[in-house]
Amino acid sequence: MKRRQLIRLSTIILGLILVIITAIASPELGERALYMQYMTLLTLQGHYEPLGLDDEFSVRVFDLYMKYLDYNKRFFTKRDYNKLKAEQRKIDDQIKNGEIDFFLRAINLLDQRITDVKKITQEILEEPLDFSVQEALELDVEKRDYPKNQHELRDLWRKIAKHQVLLAYYDEWKNQKAEDQSLPAVGSSVPDEKLLKEAKEKVKKNITASLDRMLEGTIEEKFYLYLDAIANSYDPHTEYIPPQEKDDYDIHLSGAFYGIGATLQKEGENIKVVEIIPGGPSWKQKELQVGDHILQVAQENEEPVDIINMSLNDAVRLIRGEKGTTVRLTVKKPDGQITVISIVRDLVVLEEAYAKSAIVKNAQNQEQYGYIYLPSFYHDFQRTEGRSSAQDVKDQLKELKKAGVSGVILDLRNNTGGLLSDAVEMAGHFLQTGPVVQVKERNGKIRVLQDTDPEVTYEGPLVVLINSFSASASEILAAALQDYGRAVIVGSARTFGKGTVQVVYVSLDDILDYIFPEKQDLKPLGYIKYTIEKFYRITGGSTQLKGVEPDIILPDLYSYLDYGEKATDYPLPWDEIQTLPFEKWHNQLSVADLKKLTANSGQRVAQNQGFQLVNKNIQRVLAEKQSSAQSLKFETFLDQREVEEAEKSAFENLKTQESEYLFTAMNRMVDVGHGAEGDEVFQANAEWIKALSEDFYLVEAINILQDLIAIQAADAL
C-alpha cells in the first residue's frame, strides 16, 4: 500500500473512533464491540501489507467469516448464504459508520438454523435408519454447495447422522472385539441391533450437546470470531486473540499439569493441532500430527464428547488430566481420514525438547556417521547459562568429530522454527563467513543477517533431512546450506513455505490507553498477532509459499495434499529481491554427482517396503480425493474401514523392522546398555534409539550420506 493510502486509512479510522461514543451498536455488545473493532484495525496498520477499508477487504472478511461460522455447510441454506452475500461489499462501509450489522445478521440467522437442525436431528434419530440402501455423503466440502432449501438441509443431516452412527458402531465393535476375540467379523450385511442402538444414542447425545453448546455461546464470544476473520483477512498468521485465551492461546498441554504435549489453536469451528511439543506424549506416540483437527475427546473408556464449535479453553480442559490416564482423540487428518488416537497423559521430558545426537555405525564396514536431531530453534534468554540450539548443535558436532564420524545428518523434520538468530548462527557452524538470510521490512528496507564467525565447526559431508512440517527458521537454515552447495537436502517435495515473521501479543488495551485512557471500563479488549517482515534466500527468492525444494525427494503423502502455507486463505505472495554476492562451498557437488546420488536413492526407494507402502497410501488418498463420497451402506462402509485399519496395521508392523545400522546415543542422554534399568532417562533414550532404527526415512538419508562420502572421496583422488 502506498504511504498516502496508509495515512488516509489511519486518518479515517482515527476519525471514526472519535464518533464511536455516539454510535449506536448492538445493545448486547454496547460500545465495547466498536472499540474492539477499531483497535484491531488500528493495530493492523502495522502489518507488512496493510489492507485498505475497501471492497476487497469486505469480500475477504465475508469469505472467512462464513467459513468460520459454517465451514462444512451444515447449517446455512443457499438462500441464507445469498442473503448474507448481498452484504459482502458493505462490511467496510458498516465499519466506517460505526456499525456491526453484518455480524449481527449472520449470527442471528445461524442461531435460527442451528435450532432448526436440532429439531431435525432429534426427529431423524428417533426414526429407523436404513443402512441397506446405496447412498453416500460427500465429505469434501469443496465439492458440494449449501443445501438449496429446508428439505435438502434435512436430507443432509439424515446422511450426517447415518455417517456418525456408522463411525460410532465401528468404534464400539472394535472396543468389544479387543476384549472378546470370538466376536464375529464386523462386515456382515446386517448390523447388530444392540450395537446399533447404542451407537444411535451416543450420536444423538453428541449432536445435541454440540448444537446446545453453539446456541449457548455468548454474543461477545461470537464477536471474537468475527474479529479473527478481520485479522485473518490480512494473512493466515495474523490473528485476533480473545483476552481470556491469552494464557491458553499457544497451549502446550504439558508442564505443571499433565496432558498430551501439543499446541492447539481455534480455527473457525475446529480445534487444530499447530505444534507437537518435543518430548511430550504426542511426540512419543507419533500418530497425532500438525494439521490434524480434533473432533471428539473421550476419557479412558467413556463416551466421546464432540468438541466442534467448543471454545479452546473448554476443549483443553477435556484433554488435560492426571498422569497415566488415557485420552482418546477422534481426529480428522489433512487427507480426510478420520481416526481415533489414544494417548497416555504425562509430563513433557524437557531434555527431549533439546537437540540430541547419536552415532550410527555401519555393521559391515564399521564406518561411523553422526546424527543430530533438532526439534526447534530454542534460546533461553532468562538465564545467563540458558540453553540455545546453536550452542547445543555446535557442542554435539565437536563430540561427533571426536568420535571420528565420516559424515553428519542434521534432521530438521517437524521443526516448525523458532529463533531466527540461532538459525543464522547454526549455519555458521558449517560455513565460512557470508550472508545467510535477507529480511525485508514493511517499509522496503532489507536487512542481511550474516555469519561473521570465520570458524567452521564441521567441514565434512552433510545431509539435511526435511519434510512438509519443516517451517520458518528450519527453511532458512536448509535454504542457506543448499544455496552455498554445503549440504545435500533430502526429504519431502517441499517444506511448509512459511516465509514471514510475526510480532505477537500486541495488547489492544495498550492502544486504548494511548488514545482513550479514560475508557478503562472497556478492558480487556484482547490481543493481536500480525506479520511484520518477510524472509528471502541469499539468492533472492522468498521461502514464502514455495518453501525449500530438496535435492533428493523422498515419497511423502503431505506433498500431494493441500497442505502448508499454499493451502491457507490469503497468504502473502511469493516474490523475490536481489541476489547477494556469496562464495560457494569449496567442495560442492557437481550436477553429475547429484544426479548419481538421486539415481542411487531412487533405486533403493523403489525396493524399500516402507516407501512402497507410503506410495500405496498416496495412491489410495489421491483416489479418495477424486471420489470423496463416503458410502452409507452398512457393509460397504465397514469394509472400507477394515481396509483402512489393515493398511494402518501394515504400516505399524513395518515400523517394527529395525535397520542394519547400529545407533548409539551421545551427550546428555545415557547410552543404551548403561544406566539403571527402569530409570526414566534410560528408558527415554532406549525408546529414541529404537525409533531411529525403525525410521526408514532416516535409513535412506544414511544411505545417501554414504554415497556422498564415497563420491567426495573419489573426487579428492
C-alpha positions in Angstrom: 0.0 0.0 0.0 1.2 3.5 -0.9 2.2 5.7 2.1 -0.5 8.3 1.4 -3.1 5.5 1.3 -1.9 4.3 4.7 -2.1 7.8 6.1 -5.6 8.2 4.7 -6.7 4.9 6.3 -5.2 6.0 9.6 -7.0 9.3 9.4 -10.3 7.6 8.6 -10.1 5.1 11.4 -9.0 7.7 14.0 -11.8 9.9 12.9 -14.3 7.1 13.3 -13.0 6.3 16.8 -13.9 9.8 17.8 -17.5 9.3 16.9 -17.9 5.8 18.5 -19.2 7.3 21.7 -22.3 8.5 19.9 -22.6 5.5 17.5 -25.4 3.0 18.1 -24.2 -0.6 18.5 -25.9 -3.8 19.5 -27.5 -3.4 22.9 -25.8 -6.7 24.0 -22.4 -5.6 23.0 -22.5 -1.9 23.5 -19.7 0.4 22.6 -17.1 -2.1 23.7 -17.5 -4.1 20.4 -16.9 -1.0 18.3 -13.8 -0.1 20.3 -12.5 -3.6 19.9 -13.2 -3.5 16.1 -11.4 -0.2 15.7 -8.5 -1.0 18.0 -8.0 -4.2 15.9 -7.9 -2.2 12.6 -5.6 0.4 14.1 -3.1 -2.2 15.2 -3.2 -4.0 11.9 -1.9 -0.8 10.2 1.5 -2.1 11.3 1.1 -5.1 9.1 3.6 -5.9 6.4 1.0 -5.4 3.7 -1.9 -3.5 5.3 -5.3 -3.5 3.6 -7.5 -0.6 2.8 -11.1 -0.3 4.1 -12.5 -1.1 0.7 -14.5 -3.8 -1.1 -11.5 -6.2 -1.4 -11.2 -6.1 2.4 -15.0 -6.6 2.8 -15.0 -9.7 0.5 -12.1 -11.2 2.4 -13.8 -10.8 5.8 -17.1 -12.1 4.4 -15.4 -15.2 2.9 -13.5 -16.0 6.1 -16.4 -15.4 8.5 -18.8 -17.6 6.5 -16.2 -20.4 6.7 -15.7 -19.9 10.4 -19.5 -19.9 11.0 -20.3 -22.9 8.8 -17.2 -24.4 7.3 -18.9 -27.7 6.5 -22.0 -26.1 5.0 -24.2 -27.9 7.5 -26.5 -25.1 8.7 -27.0 -22.3 6.2 -29.1 -22.9 3.1 -28.2 -21.5 -0.3 -30.8 -18.9 0.2 -29.3 -17.9 3.6 -25.9 -17.6 2.0 -27.1 -15.4 -0.8 -28.9 -13.2 1.6 -25.8 -12.6 3.6 -23.6 -12.4 0.4 -25.6 -9.3 -0.6 -23.6 -7.5 2.2 -20.2 -8.8 1.3 -19.1 -5.5 -0.1 -20.8 -3.4 2.6 -18.7 -4.5 5.6 -16.2 -1.7 5.1 -19.0 0.8 4.9 -20.6 -0.5 8.1 -17.3 -0.2 9.9 -16.9 3.4 8.7 -20.4 4.1 10.0 -19.7 2.5 13.4 -22.0 -0.5 12.7 -21.8 -4.3 13.0 -25.0 -5.1 11.1 -23.5 -7.9 9.0 -22.1 -9.7 12.1 -25.5 -9.5 13.9 -27.5 -10.7 10.9 -25.1 -13.6 10.4 -25.1 -14.9 13.9 -28.9 -14.5 14.3 -29.5 -16.4 11.1 -27.0 -19.1 12.2 -28.7 -19.5 15.6 -32.1 -19.9 13.8 -30.6 -22.6 11.6 -28.9 -24.4 14.5 -32.3 -24.5 16.3 -33.9 -26.0 13.1 -31.1 -28.6 12.8 -31.5 -29.6 16.5 -35.2 -30.4 15.9 -34.4 -32.2 12.6 -31.7 -34.4 14.1 -33.8 -35.3 17.1 -36.6 -36.5 14.7 -34.2 -38.3 12.5 -32.5 -40.3 15.3 -35.9 -41.3 16.7 -36.7 -42.9 13.4 -35.3 -46.2 11.9 -32.2 -45.6 9.8 -32.0 -47.7 6.6 -28.4 -48.9 6.1 -29.3 -51.2 3.2 -29.7 -48.5 0.6 -26.8 -47.5 -1.5 -26.3 -43.8 -0.9 -23.3 -41.6 0.0 -22.3 -38.5 2.0 -19.9 -36.1 0.2 -17.1 -35.5 2.7 -15.2 -32.9 0.6 -16.9 -29.6 1.4 -15.3 -28.1 -1.7 -17.3 -30.4 -3.9 -20.8 -29.6 -2.5 -22.8 -26.4 -2.2 -25.1 -25.3 0.6 -28.4 -27.1 0.7 -30.9 -25.4 -1.6 -33.8 -25.4 0.9 -35.0 -26.8 4.2 -35.8 -30.2 2.5 -32.2 -30.5 1.3 -31.0 -29.4 4.8 -32.9 -32.2 6.4 -31.6 -34.8 3.9 -28.0 -33.6 4.5 -28.4 -34.1 8.3 -30.1 -37.5 7.7 -26.9 -38.6 5.9 -24.6 -36.9 8.5 -26.5 -38.8 11.3 -26.1 -42.1 9.4 -22.4 -41.5 8.9 -21.8 -40.7 12.6 -23.8 -43.7 13.7 -21.7 -46.0 11.4 -18.5 -44.5 12.8 -19.7 -45.0 16.4 -20.9 -48.5 15.6 -17.5 -49.5 14.2 -15.6 -48.0 17.2 -17.8 -49.8 19.6 -17.3 -53.1 17.8 -13.6 -52.5 17.8 -13.7 -52.0 21.6 -15.7 -55.2 22.1 -13.5 -57.2 19.7 -10.4 -56.2 21.7 -12.0 -57.7 24.8 -13.6 -60.7 23.1 -11.8 -62.1 20.1 -14.6 -64.6 19.5 -16.9 -61.9 18.2 -17.8 -62.3 14.5 -16.3 -60.1 11.8 -17.8 -56.6 11.6 -18.5 -56.6 7.9 -21.7 -58.7 7.9 -24.6 -57.4 5.8 -26.9 -56.8 8.8 -25.9 -54.6 11.8 -26.1 -55.9 15.3 -29.3 -54.3 16.7 -27.9 -53.8 20.2 -24.7 -52.1 19.0 -26.7 -50.0 16.5 -29.0 -48.8 19.3 -26.0 -47.8 21.5 -24.4 -46.1 18.6 -27.5 -44.1 17.8 -27.8 -43.0 21.4 -24.2 -41.8 21.5 -24.6 -39.9 18.3 -27.9 -38.3 19.4 -26.2 -37.2 22.7 -23.2 -35.8 21.0 -25.1 -33.9 18.3 -27.5 -32.4 20.8 -24.6 -31.4 23.1 -22.7 -29.8 20.2 -25.7 -27.8 19.0 -26.6 -26.7 22.5 -23.1 -25.5 23.0 -23.3 -23.5 19.8 -26.5 -21.9 21.0 -25.2 -21.2 24.5 -22.2 -19.2 23.3 -22.3 -15.5 24.3 -22.7 -12.8 21.6 -19.3 -11.5 22.8 -17.6 -14.9 22.1 -19.1 -14.9 18.7 -17.8 -11.4 18.1 -14.3 -12.6 18.9 -14.6 -14.9 15.9 -15.7 -12.0 13.7 -12.6 -10.0 14.8 -10.5 -13.0 13.9 -11.9 -13.0 10.4 -11.0 -9.4 10.1 -7.4 -10.2 11.3 -7.1 -13.3 9.1 -8.1 -11.3 6.0 -4.6 -9.8 6.1 -2.8 -13.2 6.1 -3.2 -16.6 7.8 -0.7 -15.8 10.6 -2.4 -12.5 11.6 -4.9 -13.3 14.3 -7.1 -11.8 17.0 -6.7 -13.4 20.4 -9.5 -13.1 22.9 -8.5 -11.8 26.4 -9.4 -15.0 28.2 -7.5 -17.1 25.8 -4.2 -15.2 26.1 -2.7 -17.7 28.5 -4.1 -20.7 26.6 -3.5 -19.4 23.0 -0.4 -21.4 22.3 -1.4 -24.1 24.7 1.4 -26.5 25.5 -0.5 -29.3 27.1 2.4 -30.1 29.3 4.2 -28.8 32.4 2.8 -28.5 35.9 -0.5 -30.2 34.7 -0.5 -33.4 32.8 -1.5 -33.5 29.1 -0.6 -34.7 25.7 2.1 -32.3 24.7 0.6 -30.4 21.8 -0.1 -26.8 20.9 -3.7 -26.2 19.9 -5.4 -23.4 18.1 -9.0 -22.4 17.4 -9.7 -22.4 13.6 -13.3 -21.4 12.9 -15.4 -24.2 14.4 -12.4 -26.6 14.7 -9.6 -27.2 17.2 -6.4 -27.6 15.2 -3.0 -29.1 16.2 -0.4 -26.5 15.3 2.6 -28.0 17.1 3.8 -31.2 18.6 5.9 -30.5 21.7 9.2 -32.4 21.6 9.5 -34.9 24.4 5.8 -34.9 25.1 3.3 -37.9 25.0 2.1 -37.0 21.5 5.6 -36.6 20.2 6.5 -40.1 21.5 3.3 -41.7 20.3 3.8 -40.3 16.8 0.2 -40.6 15.5 -1.1 -37.0 16.3 0.4 -34.6 13.7 0.4 -30.9 13.0 -2.6 -30.0 10.8 -4.9 -32.6 12.5 -8.4 -31.4 13.5 -9.6 -32.8 16.8 -13.3 -33.7 16.5 -14.0 -35.6 19.7 -12.4 -36.2 23.1 -13.0 -39.3 25.3 -11.7 -40.1 28.8 -10.4 -43.7 29.1 -13.4 -45.9 28.1 -16.0 -43.2 28.4 -18.2 -41.9 25.6 -16.5 -39.3 23.4 -17.5 -35.6 23.6 -17.9 -33.7 20.4 -15.7 -30.5 20.5 -16.6 -28.9 17.2 -17.6 -25.3 18.0 -16.3 -25.7 21.5 -14.1 -22.9 22.9 -10.4 -23.6 23.1 -10.3 -23.4 26.9 -13.1 -25.9 27.2 -11.5 -28.3 24.8 -8.2 -28.1 26.7 -9.9 -28.9 30.0 -11.2 -32.1 28.4 -7.8 -33.1 27.1 -5.9 -32.4 30.2 -6.0 -35.0 33.0 -4.0 -36.9 35.5 -0.7 -38.6 34.7 -1.0 -42.1 33.4 -4.6 -41.7 32.3 -5.6 -42.2 28.7 -7.4 -39.7 26.5 -8.9 -40.9 23.1 -8.9 -38.2 20.4 -11.0 -38.6 17.3 -9.1 -36.6 14.7 -9.6 -35.7 11.1 -6.3 -36.0 9.1 -5.4 -33.5 6.3 -6.2 -36.3 3.8 -9.7 -36.5 5.2 -9.3 -39.8 7.1 -10.9 -39.9 10.5 -9.1 -42.0 13.1 -9.1 -42.5 16.9 -5.7 -41.9 18.6 -5.2 -43.0 22.2 -2.6 -41.0 24.2 -1.4 -41.6 27.8 -1.1 -38.3 29.6 2.3 -37.5 31.0 4.8 -34.7 31.7 7.0 -33.5 28.9 10.6 -34.7 29.3 12.3 -31.3 28.9 15.6 -32.9 28.0 14.0 -34.3 24.8 12.9 -30.8 23.7 16.6 -30.0 23.0 18.9 -31.1 20.2 20.4 -34.5 20.7 22.7 -36.7 18.7 23.7 -40.3 18.0 26.5 -42.2 16.4 25.4 -44.5 13.5 27.6 -47.5 12.8 27.7 -49.5 9.6 28.0 -53.0 10.8 29.6 -54.2 7.6 32.5 -51.7 7.2 32.5 -50.3 10.7 32.3 -46.7 9.4 30.6 -44.2 11.7 28.3 -41.3 10.9 26.9 -38.6 13.1 23.1 -37.9 13.5 21.7 -34.7 15.1 18.0 -34.2 15.7 16.9 -30.6 16.2 13.2 -30.3 17.3 13.2 -26.4 17.3 15.4 -23.3 17.3 15.3 -22.5 21.0 17.2 -20.0 23.2 16.8 -19.4 26.9 17.4 -15.7 27.5 16.1 -15.8 31.1 19.2 -17.4 32.5 22.8 -16.4 31.9 23.7 -20.0 31.2 20.5 -20.9 29.5 20.4 -23.5 26.7 20.5 -22.4 23.0 20.0 -24.6 20.0 23.0 -23.1 18.2 25.4 -23.8 21.0 24.0 -27.3 21.6 24.4 -28.3 18.0 27.9 -26.8 18.0 28.8 -28.9 21.1 27.4 -32.0 19.5 29.3 -31.5 16.3 32.5 -31.3 18.2 31.7 -34.5 20.1 30.8 -36.3 16.8 34.1 -35.1 15.3 36.0 -36.5 18.3 34.2 -39.9 17.7 35.6 -39.9 14.2 32.4 -39.8 12.2 32.8 -39.7 8.4 29.7 -37.6 7.8 26.7 -35.9 9.5 22.9 -35.9 9.1 21.1 -32.9 10.5 17.4 -33.8 11.0 15.0 -30.8 10.7 11.8 -32.8 10.2 8.8 -31.5 12.1 10.9 -28.5 13.2 8.4 -25.6 12.9 11.0 -22.9 13.6 11.9 -20.6 16.5 14.6 -18.1 17.0 16.0 -16.8 13.7 19.3 -15.7 15.2 20.0 -19.3 16.2 19.4 -20.5 12.7 21.8 -17.9 11.4 24.5 -18.8 14.0 23.9 -22.5 13.3 24.5 -22.0 9.5 27.9 -20.6 10.6 28.9 -24.0 12.1 29.0 -25.4 8.6 30.1 -22.3 6.5 32.8 -19.7 6.2 31.6 -16.1 6.7 28.9 -14.8 4.5 25.2 -13.9 4.2 22.6 -16.4 5.5 19.2 -14.8 5.0 17.6 -11.5 3.9 14.8 -9.9 5.9 12.5 -7.4 4.3 10.6 -4.9 6.4 7.2 -3.4 5.5 8.9 -0.1 4.5 11.0 -2.0 1.9 14.2 -1.9 3.9 16.2 -5.1 3.6 18.4 -6.4 6.4 21.0 -9.1 5.7 21.8 -11.4 8.5 25.4 -12.6 8.3 27.6 -15.4 9.6 30.5 -13.3 10.8 32.5 -16.1 12.6 35.2 -17.5 10.4 35.3 -20.7 12.4 33.8 -23.8 10.7 32.9 -26.3 13.4 32.3 -29.1 10.9 33.6 -29.3 7.3 32.7 -32.9 6.3 29.9 -34.4 4.2 26.5 -33.2 5.3 22.9 -34.3 4.6 20.0 -32.2 5.9 16.7 -34.1 6.3 13.4 -32.1 5.9 9.7 -32.8 5.5 6.4 -30.9 4.9 6.4 -29.8 8.5 9.8 -28.1 8.5 8.9 -24.4 8.6 10.2 -20.9 9.2 13.7 -20.9 10.7 14.2 -24.5 9.5 13.6 -23.4 6.0 16.1 -20.6 6.3 18.8 -22.9 7.5 18.1 -25.6 4.9 17.9 -22.9 2.1 21.2 -21.3 3.1 23.1 -24.6 3.2 21.5 -25.5 -0.2 22.4 -22.2 -1.8 26.0 -22.5 -0.7 26.2 -26.0 -2.0 27.2 -27.0 1.5 24.7 -29.9 2.1 22.5 -32.3 0.2 18.9 -31.6 1.2 16.7 -34.7 1.4 13.0 -35.2 2.1 9.5 -34.2 1.1 8.9 -32.4 -2.2 8.9 -29.1 -0.4 8.9 -27.7 3.1 5.9 -25.8 4.7 6.5 -22.5 3.0 6.2 -20.0 5.9 8.4 -17.1 4.9 7.0 -14.5 7.3 7.8 -13.0 10.7 5.1 -12.1 13.3 5.0 -9.8 16.3 2.9 -11.5 18.9 0.5 -10.4 21.7 0.2 -6.8 20.9 -2.3 -5.6 23.5 -5.3 -3.7 22.4 -5.6 -2.4 25.9 -2.3 -0.6 25.5 -3.6 1.0 22.2 -6.7 2.1 24.1 -4.6 3.6 26.9 -2.7 5.7 24.4 -5.8 7.0 22.6 -8.6 6.9 25.2 -7.1 6.5 28.7 -10.4 7.4 30.2 -12.1 4.2 28.7 -10.7 1.7 31.3 -14.1 0.2 31.8 -13.9 -1.4 28.3 -11.0 -3.6 29.1 -9.9 -6.3 28.4 -10.1 -6.0 24.6 -7.7 -8.8 23.7 -4.5 -9.1 21.6 -3.3 -9.1 18.0 -0.6 -11.1 16.4 0.4 -9.8 13.0 3.0 -10.2 10.2 5.8 -7.6 10.1 8.6 -9.0 7.9 9.3 -11.5 5.1 12.2 -13.9 4.6 14.3 -14.2 1.4 17.1 -16.6 0.5 20.5 -15.1 -0.4 19.7 -16.0 -4.0 16.8 -13.6 -3.8 13.7 -15.9 -3.8 11.4 -15.9 -0.8 10.7 -19.0 1.2 7.1 -17.9 1.3 4.7 -20.4 -0.3 7.4 -22.3 -2.2 9.4 -23.4 0.8 12.6 -25.3 0.1 12.7 -28.0 -2.5 15.1 -30.7 -1.7 17.9 -32.0 -3.9 16.6 -35.6 -3.4 12.9 -36.2 -3.0 11.5 -39.0 -0.8 7.9 -40.1 -1.0 5.6 -38.2 1.4 1.8 -38.1 1.5 1.6 -34.5 2.5 3.4 -33.4 -0.6 0.3 -34.5 -2.5 -2.3 -32.8 -0.2 -3.4 -29.2 0.1 -1.1 -28.6 2.9 1.3 -26.0 4.0 1.3 -22.2 3.5 0.0 -22.5 0.0 -3.2 -24.2 1.3 -4.1 -21.3 3.7 -6.5 -18.4 2.9 -5.0 -15.1 1.7 -1.3 -16.0 2.2 1.2 -13.3 1.3 2.6 -13.9 -2.2 5.9 -15.3 -3.3 8.3 -12.8 -4.7 12.0 -12.2 -5.0 14.6 -9.5 -4.4 18.2 -9.0 -5.4 20.7 -11.8 -5.2 23.5 -11.3 -2.8 27.2 -11.9 -3.6 28.5 -15.0 -1.8 31.1 -17.7 -2.3 30.0 -21.3 -2.9 31.3 -24.0 -0.7 34.7 -25.3 -1.9 33.6 -28.9 -2.0 30.1 -28.6 -3.5 28.8 -31.5 -5.6 28.7 -31.3 -9.4 25.5 -31.6 -11.3 26.6 -35.1 -12.5 27.4 -36.2 -8.9 24.0 -35.0 -7.7 22.3 -36.9 -10.5 24.2 -40.0 -9.4 23.1 -39.6 -5.8 19.5 -39.1 -6.9 19.5 -42.2 -9.2 21.0 -44.4 -6.4 18.4 -43.2 -3.9 15.6 -43.8 -6.4 16.6 -47.4 -6.9 16.7 -48.1 -3.2 13.4 -46.3 -2.5 11.7 -48.3 -5.3 12.7 -51.6 -3.5 12.1 -50.4 0.1 8.9 -51.9 1.7 8.3 -48.7 3.7 8.4 -46.4 0.8 6.3 -48.9 -1.2 3.6 -48.7 1.5 3.9 -44.9 1.5 3.4 -44.8 -2.2 0.4 -47.2 -1.9 -1.1 -44.9 0.7 -0.5 -41.9 -1.5 -2.4 -43.5 -4.4 -5.2 -44.5 -2.1 -5.6 -41.0 -0.7 -5.4 -39.4 -4.2 -8.1 -41.8 -5.4 -10.3 -41.0 -2.4 -9.9 -37.3 -3.1 -11.2 -37.9 -6.6 -14.1 -40.0 -5.2 -14.6 -38.5 -1.7 -18.2 -39.5 -1.2 -18.5 -41.9 1.8 -20.9 -44.9 1.3 -23.6 -45.1 3.9 -24.5 -48.7 3.0 -23.6 -50.8 6.1 -21.3 -53.5 4.6 -19.7 -51.1 2.1 -18.8 -48.6 4.8 -17.5 -51.2 7.2 -15.5 -53.0 4.5 -13.7 -49.7 3.7 -13.0 -49.1 7.4 -11.5 -52.6 7.6 -9.2 -51.9 4.6 -8.0 -48.6 6.2 -7.3 -50.4 9.5 -5.4 -53.2 7.7 -3.2 -50.6 5.9 -2.6 -48.8 9.2 -1.7 -52.0 10.8 0.7 -53.0 8.0 2.5 -49.7 8.4 2.8 -50.1 12.1 4.2 -53.6 11.7 6.7 -52.4 9.1 8.0 -49.8 11.6 9.0 -52.6 14.0 11.5 -53.8 11.5 14.9 -52.5 12.6 17.6 -51.4 10.1 21.0 -53.0 9.8 22.6 -49.8 11.3 23.6 -49.6 14.9 22.7 -46.5 16.8 24.3 -45.2 20.0 23.1 -42.0 21.7 25.5 -39.2 22.6 25.8 -36.4 25.1 23.3 -35.8 27.8 21.2 -38.9 27.1 22.9 -42.0 28.6 24.0 -44.7 26.2 22.0 -47.9 25.7 23.4 -50.5 27.9 24.4 -48.1 30.6 22.4 -46.6 33.4 19.8 -48.2 35.6 17.0 -50.3 34.1 13.7 -48.5 34.7 15.4 -45.2 35.0 13.3 -42.5 33.2 16.2 -41.1 31.2 17.5 -44.6 30.3 14.0 -45.6 29.1 13.5 -42.4 27.1 16.9 -43.0 25.5 16.2 -46.6 24.6 12.9 -45.7 23.0 14.6 -43.0 20.9 17.3 -45.3 19.7 14.6 -47.9 18.8 12.6 -45.3 16.9 15.7 -44.3 14.9 16.5 -47.8 13.9 12.9 -48.2 12.6 12.8 -44.9 10.7 13.2 -45.8 7.0 13.4 -42.2 6.0 16.5 -41.8 8.2 17.9 -45.0 7.0 17.7 -43.8 3.4 19.3 -40.5 4.5 22.2 -42.5 5.9 22.4 -44.4 2.6 22.6 -41.1 0.7 25.3 -39.9 3.1 27.4 -43.0 2.4 27.1 -42.4 -1.3 28.1 -38.7 -0.8 31.1 -39.7 1.2 32.2 -42.1 -1.5 31.7 -39.5 -4.3 33.7 -36.9 -2.4 36.4 -39.3 -1.6 36.7 -40.3 -5.3 36.8 -36.6 -6.3 39.6 -36.0 -3.9 41.8 -38.6 -5.5 
